[in-house]
Amino acid sequence: MDHRIVAVSNHPEFAPVVATWLIEAFENPNSRTVEEMTALILAPPVGPEETFVLLDRDRPVGTASLAHKDLETRPDLTPWLAGVFVQPAFRGRGYATTLVRRVEAFASVASAPALWLYTWTAEPLYARLGWQRVSLEMDPKRGREVVLMTRRLPSGYQASDFDH
Protein backbone atom coordinates (compact mmCIF):
# COMPACT_ATOMS: atom_id res chain seq x y z
CA MET A 1 0.00 0.00 0.00
CA ASP A 2 1.45 3.33 -1.07
CA HIS A 3 -0.77 5.47 1.12
CA ARG A 4 -1.75 5.83 4.76
CA ILE A 5 -3.72 8.28 6.87
CA VAL A 6 -2.39 9.96 9.99
CA ALA A 7 -4.01 12.23 12.56
CA VAL A 8 -2.65 15.76 12.82
CA SER A 9 -2.90 15.48 16.61
CA ASN A 10 -0.13 12.87 16.33
CA HIS A 11 1.69 14.66 13.49
CA PRO A 12 1.40 18.44 14.06
CA GLU A 13 4.13 19.02 11.49
CA PHE A 14 1.44 18.59 8.81
CA ALA A 15 -0.81 21.37 10.17
CA PRO A 16 0.76 24.22 8.12
CA VAL A 17 0.41 22.20 4.90
CA VAL A 18 -3.25 21.46 5.67
CA ALA A 19 -3.80 25.13 6.59
CA THR A 20 -2.43 26.23 3.22
CA TRP A 21 -4.68 23.79 1.34
CA LEU A 22 -7.79 24.84 3.28
CA ILE A 23 -7.16 28.53 2.71
CA GLU A 24 -6.54 28.02 -1.01
CA ALA A 25 -9.52 25.69 -1.52
CA PHE A 26 -12.18 27.04 0.83
CA GLU A 27 -11.43 30.45 2.31
CA ASN A 28 -11.82 33.93 0.93
CA PRO A 29 -8.28 34.99 -0.09
CA ASN A 30 -7.63 37.42 2.76
CA SER A 31 -9.78 35.87 5.50
CA ARG A 32 -7.06 34.02 7.45
CA THR A 33 -3.32 33.65 7.39
CA VAL A 34 -1.63 30.25 7.29
CA GLU A 35 -0.51 30.86 10.87
CA GLU A 36 -4.09 31.58 12.02
CA MET A 37 -5.46 28.51 10.24
CA THR A 38 -2.64 26.35 11.63
CA ALA A 39 -3.52 27.53 15.14
CA LEU A 40 -7.18 26.57 14.54
CA ILE A 41 -6.17 23.11 13.33
CA LEU A 42 -3.97 22.57 16.39
CA ALA A 43 -6.42 24.08 18.91
CA PRO A 44 -7.74 21.80 21.65
CA PRO A 45 -10.77 19.88 20.34
CA VAL A 46 -14.37 20.70 21.19
CA GLY A 47 -15.86 17.24 21.56
CA PRO A 48 -14.63 14.63 19.09
CA GLU A 49 -12.60 16.56 16.54
CA GLU A 50 -9.63 15.53 14.42
CA THR A 51 -7.90 16.47 11.19
CA PHE A 52 -6.51 13.66 9.07
CA VAL A 53 -3.82 13.75 6.39
CA LEU A 54 -3.51 11.19 3.63
CA LEU A 55 0.10 10.43 2.76
CA ASP A 56 1.08 9.00 -0.62
CA ARG A 57 4.55 7.53 -0.26
CA ASP A 58 4.94 9.70 2.87
CA ARG A 59 4.03 12.89 0.97
CA PRO A 60 0.92 14.73 2.26
CA VAL A 61 -1.62 14.86 -0.57
CA GLY A 62 -5.06 15.16 1.06
CA THR A 63 -6.99 16.01 4.18
CA ALA A 64 -10.39 15.76 5.86
CA SER A 65 -11.64 16.67 9.31
CA LEU A 66 -14.25 15.87 11.89
CA ALA A 67 -15.36 19.27 13.20
CA HIS A 68 -17.74 20.32 15.97
CA LYS A 69 -19.14 23.13 13.82
CA ASP A 70 -18.77 24.20 10.21
CA LEU A 71 -21.70 26.02 8.58
CA GLU A 72 -22.28 29.14 10.66
CA THR A 73 -26.00 29.32 9.80
CA ARG A 74 -26.55 25.83 11.26
CA PRO A 75 -25.06 25.84 14.78
CA ASP A 76 -27.77 23.33 15.73
CA LEU A 77 -26.05 20.56 13.74
CA THR A 78 -22.98 18.62 14.87
CA PRO A 79 -20.55 16.98 14.13
CA TRP A 80 -19.37 17.82 10.60
CA LEU A 81 -17.27 16.25 7.90
CA ALA A 82 -15.23 19.28 6.84
CA GLY A 83 -12.35 20.37 4.67
CA VAL A 84 -12.16 17.36 2.35
CA PHE A 85 -9.35 18.16 -0.08
CA VAL A 86 -7.05 16.14 -2.34
CA GLN A 87 -4.30 17.81 -4.35
CA PRO A 88 -5.32 17.92 -8.03
CA ALA A 89 -2.43 15.71 -9.20
CA PHE A 90 -3.62 12.95 -6.84
CA ARG A 91 -7.33 13.00 -7.64
CA GLY A 92 -9.00 10.03 -9.29
CA ARG A 93 -7.29 7.51 -7.00
CA GLY A 94 -10.09 7.13 -4.45
CA TYR A 95 -8.30 9.25 -1.87
CA ALA A 96 -11.31 11.48 -1.13
CA THR A 97 -13.39 8.37 -0.46
CA THR A 98 -10.66 6.98 1.80
CA LEU A 99 -10.53 10.24 3.77
CA VAL A 100 -14.32 10.46 4.09
CA ARG A 101 -14.50 6.88 5.36
CA ARG A 102 -11.76 7.58 7.93
CA VAL A 103 -13.66 10.56 9.31
CA GLU A 104 -16.88 8.52 9.37
CA ALA A 105 -15.12 5.75 11.30
CA PHE A 106 -13.60 8.19 13.76
CA ALA A 107 -17.00 9.81 14.35
CA SER A 108 -18.66 6.43 14.75
CA VAL A 109 -16.14 5.32 17.37
CA ALA A 110 -16.83 8.63 19.15
CA SER A 111 -20.54 7.61 19.25
CA ALA A 112 -21.81 10.17 16.74
CA PRO A 113 -25.01 8.77 15.19
CA ALA A 114 -24.72 10.92 12.06
CA LEU A 115 -22.51 13.44 10.31
CA TRP A 116 -23.27 16.64 8.42
CA LEU A 117 -21.49 18.37 5.55
CA TYR A 118 -22.06 21.11 3.07
CA THR A 119 -20.73 21.38 -0.45
CA TRP A 120 -21.10 23.51 -3.52
CA THR A 121 -19.16 21.24 -5.89
CA ALA A 122 -19.05 17.62 -4.71
CA GLU A 123 -22.65 16.51 -4.12
CA PRO A 124 -22.32 13.58 -6.61
CA LEU A 125 -19.26 12.23 -4.76
CA TYR A 126 -21.00 12.32 -1.39
CA ALA A 127 -24.22 10.86 -2.80
CA ARG A 128 -22.23 7.87 -4.13
CA LEU A 129 -20.88 7.41 -0.60
CA GLY A 130 -24.35 7.22 0.94
CA TRP A 131 -24.87 10.85 1.93
CA GLN A 132 -28.38 12.32 1.58
CA ARG A 133 -29.27 15.84 0.48
CA VAL A 134 -31.23 17.64 3.22
CA SER A 135 -31.64 21.17 1.88
CA LEU A 136 -30.08 24.14 0.21
CA GLU A 137 -28.62 26.65 2.65
CA MET A 138 -27.06 30.07 2.26
CA ASP A 139 -23.42 30.30 3.26
CA PRO A 140 -22.99 33.95 4.20
CA LYS A 141 -19.22 33.63 4.44
CA ARG A 142 -19.02 32.71 0.76
CA GLY A 143 -22.17 34.49 -0.40
CA ARG A 144 -23.48 31.41 -2.18
CA GLU A 145 -25.99 28.63 -1.81
CA VAL A 146 -24.62 25.28 -0.65
CA VAL A 147 -26.04 21.77 -0.41
CA LEU A 148 -26.51 20.49 3.14
CA MET A 149 -26.08 16.70 3.39
CA THR A 150 -26.15 14.10 6.16
CA ARG A 151 -25.21 10.47 6.65
CA ARG A 152 -26.28 8.09 9.38
CA LEU A 153 -23.16 6.31 10.49
CA PRO A 154 -22.81 2.55 10.35
CA SER A 155 -21.98 0.86 13.63
CA GLY A 156 -19.29 -1.70 14.11
CA TYR A 157 -16.13 0.36 13.85
CA GLN A 158 -13.59 -0.33 16.56
CA ALA A 159 -10.95 2.10 17.78
CA SER A 160 -8.37 -0.51 16.77
CA ASP A 161 -9.50 -0.19 13.11
CA PHE A 162 -7.24 2.83 12.73
CA ASP A 163 -4.58 4.89 14.44
CA HIS A 164 -5.78 8.02 16.24
Backbone as CSV, one residue per row, in Angstrom:
resi,resn,N_x,N_y,N_z,CA_x,CA_y,CA_z,C_x,C_y,C_z
1,MET,0.850,-1.177,0.000,0.000,0.000,0.000,0.895,1.240,0.000
2,ASP,0.639,2.134,-0.932,1.454,3.334,-1.073,0.914,4.529,-0.304
3,HIS,-0.219,4.342,0.385,-0.770,5.470,1.122,-1.205,5.036,2.517
4,ARG,-1.265,6.040,3.391,-1.750,5.835,4.755,-2.319,7.152,5.237
5,ILE,-3.116,7.080,6.297,-3.723,8.275,6.871,-3.227,8.427,8.305
6,VAL,-2.845,9.655,8.643,-2.389,9.962,9.992,-3.222,11.101,10.553
7,ALA,-3.299,11.152,11.863,-4.012,12.226,12.557,-3.045,13.376,12.825
8,VAL,-3.496,14.594,12.576,-2.653,15.757,12.824,-2.330,15.892,14.309
9,SER,-3.210,15.423,15.179,-2.902,15.481,16.612,-1.642,14.683,16.934
10,ASN,-1.355,13.651,16.152,-0.128,12.868,16.327,1.013,13.362,15.439
11,HIS,0.691,14.165,14.440,1.688,14.658,13.487,1.445,16.145,13.217
12,PRO,1.683,17.009,14.227,1.403,18.435,14.062,2.251,19.110,12.981
13,GLU,3.303,18.449,12.553,4.127,19.019,11.493,3.364,19.187,10.183
14,PHE,2.242,18.472,10.031,1.443,18.592,8.809,0.416,19.726,8.870
15,ALA,0.213,20.330,10.029,-0.809,21.369,10.174,-0.602,22.561,9.230
16,PRO,0.613,23.092,9.046,0.763,24.219,8.115,0.436,23.855,6.665
17,VAL,0.738,22.638,6.251,0.407,22.197,4.897,-1.113,22.148,4.737
18,VAL,-1.785,21.543,5.700,-3.246,21.465,5.671,-3.835,22.874,5.685
19,ALA,-3.304,23.754,6.516,-3.795,25.127,6.589,-3.708,25.812,5.223
20,THR,-2.605,25.633,4.548,-2.428,26.231,3.221,-3.469,25.698,2.244
21,TRP,-3.671,24.379,2.226,-4.684,23.792,1.344,-6.066,24.351,1.625
22,LEU,-6.441,24.399,2.917,-7.785,24.843,3.280,-8.024,26.290,2.893
23,ILE,-7.024,27.126,3.090,-7.161,28.528,2.706,-7.321,28.642,1.196
24,GLU,-6.480,27.937,0.453,-6.543,28.020,-1.008,-7.849,27.448,-1.563
25,ALA,-8.349,26.372,-0.977,-9.525,25.691,-1.522,-10.854,26.252,-1.024
26,PHE,-10.892,26.741,0.225,-12.183,27.038,0.829,-12.365,28.440,1.396
27,GLU,-11.305,29.150,1.645,-11.429,30.451,2.308,-11.429,31.591,1.292
28,ASN,-11.988,32.713,1.708,-11.816,33.926,0.929,-10.339,34.309,1.027
29,PRO,-9.738,34.817,-0.041,-8.281,34.992,-0.094,-7.643,35.682,1.104
30,ASN,-8.266,36.689,1.663,-7.632,37.422,2.762,-8.306,37.190,4.108
31,SER,-9.030,36.082,4.258,-9.782,35.870,5.499,-8.904,35.411,6.659
32,ARG,-7.945,34.529,6.394,-7.057,34.018,7.453,-5.663,33.821,6.890
33,THR,-4.692,33.967,7.777,-3.321,33.648,7.389,-3.074,32.165,7.614
34,VAL,-2.005,31.649,7.051,-1.629,30.250,7.287,-1.389,30.027,8.776
35,GLU,-0.795,30.998,9.433,-0.513,30.857,10.871,-1.816,30.778,11.673
36,GLU,-2.800,31.616,11.321,-4.088,31.583,12.021,-4.809,30.260,11.786
37,MET,-4.800,29.782,10.547,-5.459,28.508,10.244,-4.734,27.355,10.917
38,THR,-3.412,27.394,10.947,-2.637,26.351,11.634,-3.019,26.307,13.109
39,ALA,-3.142,27.469,13.722,-3.521,27.525,15.140,-4.910,26.925,15.352
40,LEU,-5.845,27.173,14.433,-7.183,26.572,14.544,-7.115,25.055,14.434
41,ILE,-6.305,24.560,13.514,-6.167,23.109,13.329,-5.585,22.452,14.569
42,LEU,-4.650,23.135,15.216,-3.968,22.568,16.388,-4.637,22.914,17.717
43,ALA,-5.733,23.688,17.680,-6.423,24.077,18.912,-6.989,22.849,19.613
44,PRO,-7.118,22.912,20.935,-7.740,21.797,21.651,-9.126,21.506,21.082
45,PRO,-9.483,20.238,20.944,-10.774,19.878,20.340,-11.961,20.256,21.215
46,VAL,-13.081,20.515,20.529,-14.372,20.704,21.190,-15.150,19.437,20.881
47,GLY,-15.237,18.528,21.849,-15.855,17.237,21.561,-14.936,16.423,20.666
48,PRO,-15.484,15.431,19.979,-14.626,14.629,19.093,-14.304,15.419,17.827
49,GLU,-13.075,15.859,17.726,-12.595,16.563,16.537,-11.231,16.006,16.170
50,GLU,-10.952,15.964,14.876,-9.631,15.533,14.415,-9.476,15.921,12.958
51,THR,-8.258,16.239,12.587,-7.903,16.470,11.189,-6.990,15.339,10.767
52,PHE,-7.293,14.761,9.609,-6.510,13.656,9.071,-5.774,14.090,7.814
53,VAL,-4.618,13.492,7.590,-3.816,13.752,6.395,-3.547,12.423,5.717
54,LEU,-3.829,12.371,4.420,-3.511,11.190,3.634,-2.120,11.382,3.040
55,LEU,-1.268,10.405,3.273,0.097,10.432,2.761,0.225,9.426,1.624
56,ASP,0.763,9.872,0.517,1.075,9.002,-0.618,2.594,8.911,-0.660
57,ARG,3.095,7.723,-0.361,4.552,7.534,-0.257,5.165,8.577,0.676
58,ASP,4.518,8.778,1.814,4.936,9.704,2.870,4.866,11.179,2.493
59,ARG,4.248,11.502,1.373,4.031,12.892,0.968,2.578,13.254,1.253
60,PRO,2.311,14.342,1.998,0.917,14.728,2.257,0.239,15.172,0.966
61,VAL,-0.913,14.536,0.671,-1.621,14.858,-0.575,-3.106,15.139,-0.370
62,GLY,-3.639,14.922,0.830,-5.057,15.163,1.059,-5.383,15.281,2.528
63,THR,-6.563,15.810,2.795,-6.987,16.012,4.176,-8.504,15.955,4.290
64,ALA,-8.975,15.676,5.486,-10.391,15.764,5.855,-10.458,15.846,7.369
65,SER,-11.523,16.460,7.871,-11.637,16.667,9.312,-13.009,16.286,9.840
66,LEU,-13.032,15.942,11.113,-14.255,15.871,11.893,-14.261,17.149,12.717
67,ALA,-15.288,17.970,12.531,-15.365,19.273,13.200,-16.645,19.376,14.010
68,HIS,-16.568,20.095,15.118,-17.741,20.316,15.971,-18.754,21.213,15.264
69,LYS,-18.254,22.233,14.554,-19.143,23.135,13.822,-18.484,23.472,12.492
70,ASP,-19.335,23.838,11.499,-18.771,24.198,10.206,-19.594,25.272,9.500
71,LEU,-20.865,25.050,9.279,-21.696,26.022,8.578,-22.307,26.960,9.614
72,GLU,-21.901,28.224,9.585,-22.284,29.139,10.665,-23.787,29.359,10.787
73,THR,-24.548,29.153,9.719,-26.004,29.324,9.803,-26.701,28.113,10.411
74,ARG,-25.953,27.039,10.672,-26.552,25.832,11.256,-25.788,25.383,12.513
75,PRO,-25.755,26.228,13.546,-25.061,25.841,14.778,-25.768,24.712,15.518
76,ASP,-26.997,24.402,15.102,-27.775,23.334,15.727,-27.302,21.944,15.302
77,LEU,-26.479,21.855,14.268,-26.047,20.564,13.741,-24.600,20.277,14.132
78,THR,-24.335,19.039,14.520,-22.982,18.624,14.866,-22.949,17.108,14.933
79,PRO,-21.812,16.481,14.660,-20.549,16.983,14.132,-20.559,17.021,12.602
80,TRP,-19.477,17.558,12.038,-19.374,17.816,10.605,-18.176,17.115,9.980
81,LEU,-18.369,16.610,8.785,-17.266,16.255,7.902,-16.882,17.561,7.223
82,ALA,-15.627,17.963,7.340,-15.229,19.284,6.842,-13.875,19.221,6.149
83,GLY,-13.665,20.168,5.264,-12.352,20.371,4.668,-11.801,19.199,3.886
84,VAL,-12.648,18.486,3.157,-12.156,17.365,2.352,-11.439,17.955,1.135
85,PHE,-10.172,17.626,1.014,-9.348,18.165,-0.077,-8.290,17.145,-0.471
86,VAL,-8.134,16.961,-1.784,-7.050,16.144,-2.337,-6.368,16.994,-3.399
87,GLN,-5.046,17.044,-3.355,-4.300,17.813,-4.354,-4.696,17.341,-5.752
88,PRO,-4.859,18.274,-6.681,-5.320,17.915,-8.032,-4.534,16.781,-8.698
89,ALA,-3.237,16.751,-8.547,-2.428,15.708,-9.195,-2.694,14.314,-8.640
90,PHE,-3.376,14.229,-7.484,-3.618,12.947,-6.840,-5.099,12.559,-6.851
91,ARG,-5.909,13.323,-7.547,-7.333,13.005,-7.638,-7.546,11.829,-8.587
92,GLY,-8.690,11.168,-8.442,-9.002,10.031,-9.292,-8.425,8.720,-8.790
93,ARG,-7.877,8.712,-7.590,-7.287,7.508,-7.000,-8.108,6.962,-5.830
94,GLY,-9.253,7.568,-5.568,-10.089,7.132,-4.455,-9.687,7.719,-3.114
95,TYR,-8.793,8.696,-3.125,-8.302,9.249,-1.865,-9.379,10.035,-1.115
96,ALA,-10.235,10.765,-1.816,-11.314,11.484,-1.126,-12.225,10.493,-0.413
97,THR,-12.568,9.400,-1.081,-13.394,8.365,-0.461,-12.710,7.797,0.776
98,THR,-11.418,7.519,0.670,-10.663,6.978,1.798,-10.680,7.948,2.978
99,LEU,-10.502,9.225,2.705,-10.526,10.236,3.768,-11.911,10.356,4.397
100,VAL,-12.951,10.369,3.567,-14.319,10.457,4.092,-14.606,9.266,5.000
101,ARG,-14.245,8.082,4.551,-14.497,6.879,5.360,-13.725,6.911,6.674
102,ARG,-12.524,7.480,6.676,-11.757,7.583,7.927,-12.458,8.514,8.901
103,VAL,-12.949,9.632,8.427,-13.661,10.558,9.307,-14.947,9.911,9.812
104,GLU,-15.666,9.213,8.943,-16.880,8.517,9.373,-16.562,7.502,10.465
105,ALA,-15.501,6.752,10.297,-15.117,5.747,11.301,-14.756,6.405,12.623
106,PHE,-13.987,7.476,12.557,-13.598,8.193,13.764,-14.834,8.722,14.495
107,ALA,-15.766,9.297,13.747,-16.999,9.814,14.345,-17.839,8.693,14.944
108,SER,-17.894,7.564,14.260,-18.663,6.431,14.753,-18.090,5.906,16.069
109,VAL,-16.785,5.778,16.129,-16.142,5.321,17.374,-16.403,6.317,18.502
110,ALA,-16.541,7.595,18.152,-16.835,8.628,19.151,-18.331,8.706,19.474
111,SER,-19.110,7.738,18.970,-20.544,7.608,19.246,-21.420,8.666,18.575
112,ALA,-20.960,9.255,17.508,-21.812,10.168,16.745,-22.768,9.323,15.904
113,PRO,-24.072,9.571,15.977,-25.014,8.774,15.189,-25.059,9.168,13.715
114,ALA,-24.662,10.418,13.427,-24.725,10.924,12.056,-23.702,12.037,11.896
115,LEU,-23.388,12.327,10.650,-22.506,13.439,10.310,-23.232,14.383,9.363
116,TRP,-22.746,15.610,9.306,-23.267,16.643,8.422,-22.132,17.161,7.560
117,LEU,-22.465,17.677,6.385,-21.495,18.369,5.549,-22.240,19.346,4.666
118,TYR,-21.487,20.287,4.123,-22.061,21.114,3.072,-21.043,21.195,1.943
119,THR,-21.573,21.346,0.732,-20.727,21.384,-0.448,-21.374,22.254,-1.510
120,TRP,-20.570,22.809,-2.353,-21.100,23.511,-3.524,-20.581,22.874,-4.804
121,THR,-19.721,21.854,-4.684,-19.156,21.236,-5.895,-19.188,19.713,-5.912
122,ALA,-19.299,19.067,-4.761,-19.052,17.621,-4.711,-20.259,16.784,-4.305
123,GLU,-21.471,17.287,-4.501,-22.648,16.512,-4.124,-22.662,15.115,-4.750
124,PRO,-22.315,14.934,-6.032,-22.324,13.579,-6.606,-21.369,12.606,-5.890
125,LEU,-20.198,13.082,-5.507,-19.259,12.229,-4.763,-19.892,11.761,-3.463
126,TYR,-20.423,12.685,-2.687,-20.998,12.316,-1.390,-22.229,11.442,-1.548
127,ALA,-23.035,11.701,-2.544,-24.217,10.865,-2.796,-23.791,9.422,-3.080
128,ARG,-22.732,9.235,-3.863,-22.226,7.873,-4.129,-21.759,7.177,-2.854
129,LEU,-21.371,7.969,-1.861,-20.876,7.412,-0.601,-21.978,7.248,0.443
130,GLY,-23.234,7.454,0.031,-24.353,7.222,0.936,-24.877,8.442,1.658
131,TRP,-24.399,9.620,1.311,-24.873,10.849,1.930,-26.174,11.277,1.264
132,GLN,-27.068,11.878,2.055,-28.379,12.324,1.580,-28.468,13.844,1.611
133,ARG,-29.022,14.402,0.532,-29.268,15.844,0.483,-30.405,16.168,1.449
134,VAL,-30.213,17.196,2.269,-31.229,17.636,3.219,-31.898,18.913,2.720
135,SER,-31.101,19.880,2.302,-31.643,21.168,1.881,-30.568,21.994,1.197
136,LEU,-31.007,23.114,0.672,-30.080,24.144,0.206,-30.017,25.195,1.303
137,GLU,-28.832,25.663,1.599,-28.615,26.652,2.653,-27.782,27.788,2.074
138,MET,-27.910,28.950,2.654,-27.064,30.068,2.258,-25.834,30.076,3.144
139,ASP,-24.675,30.162,2.522,-23.419,30.295,3.261,-23.012,31.766,3.183
140,PRO,-23.273,32.521,4.243,-22.993,33.952,4.195,-21.507,34.278,4.051
141,LYS,-20.661,33.404,4.541,-19.218,33.626,4.436,-18.776,33.650,2.971
142,ARG,-19.389,32.799,2.167,-19.022,32.709,0.758,-20.018,33.416,-0.162
143,GLY,-21.165,33.814,0.389,-22.171,34.493,-0.401,-22.752,33.610,-1.490
144,ARG,-22.927,32.329,-1.181,-23.482,31.407,-2.180,-24.328,30.351,-1.489
145,GLU,-25.171,29.737,-2.290,-25.993,28.635,-1.808,-25.146,27.361,-1.806
146,VAL,-25.337,26.549,-0.761,-24.625,25.285,-0.646,-25.630,24.170,-0.379
147,VAL,-25.213,22.951,-0.663,-26.043,21.770,-0.412,-25.686,21.211,0.956
148,LEU,-26.681,21.102,1.832,-26.513,20.489,3.138,-26.815,19.006,2.995
149,MET,-25.921,18.155,3.502,-26.081,16.703,3.387,-25.827,16.056,4.747
150,THR,-26.373,14.855,4.924,-26.152,14.096,6.157,-25.959,12.630,5.825
151,ARG,-25.379,11.921,6.773,-25.206,10.472,6.650,-25.297,9.860,8.024
152,ARG,-26.222,8.906,8.160,-26.277,8.086,9.380,-25.066,7.190,9.352
153,LEU,-24.405,7.070,10.466,-23.159,6.313,10.494,-23.399,4.841,10.791
154,PRO,-22.709,3.984,10.052,-22.809,2.554,10.351,-22.125,2.260,11.673
155,SER,-22.626,1.263,12.380,-21.977,0.861,13.631,-20.979,-0.247,13.318
156,GLY,-20.199,-0.582,14.287,-19.286,-1.703,14.114,-17.831,-1.321,13.981
157,TYR,-17.538,-0.033,13.863,-16.133,0.364,13.853,-15.562,0.174,15.241
158,GLN,-14.317,-0.190,15.304,-13.592,-0.326,16.559,-12.440,0.668,16.544
159,ALA,-12.066,1.180,17.713,-10.949,2.104,17.782,-9.678,1.478,17.197
160,SER,-9.558,0.166,17.291,-8.371,-0.506,16.772,-8.353,-0.573,15.247
161,ASP,-9.447,-0.154,14.581,-9.501,-0.189,13.112,-8.574,0.845,12.485
162,PHE,-8.119,1.797,13.264,-7.243,2.834,12.728,-6.467,3.479,13.842
163,ASP,-5.382,4.154,13.477,-4.577,4.894,14.445,-5.217,6.249,14.694
164,HIS,-5.234,6.683,15.936,-5.779,8.022,16.239,-4.673,9.013,16.102
